[in-house]
Amino acid sequence: MAIGVQTSMISRYETDRDDPSDKIKVSIARFLEVSIDYLLGLIDEPVPYYNQGHFIIMTEIPMDDERLLLLEFIDFLKCRRGRCGKNACHDPHREL
């Protein structure tokens, strides 16, 4: 296998007879192209291993009004970085 572990060892991991080292966990996550959090069952969304920073992982689903506030805040941060495409909002000191 491309992660440097023999098939018999993978079988041991799958049957809970052995635990992979952290180094092997990283190799497995890279090979499967998922985050280590997903691999360990900590999150339900299969976030890619090579995250480009486009994901926000939340432990709880926000209410509709909270979701709207989060989206507005994300837009605000994009504008502060000059990535929103709006010339009027590039000033980080402007009043909100």
Summary of the structure (lengths in Angstrom):
residues: 96
radius of gyration: 20.0
end to end distance: 53.8
largest distance: 61.6
contacts: 176
relative contact order: 0.08
helix: 45%
strand: 0%
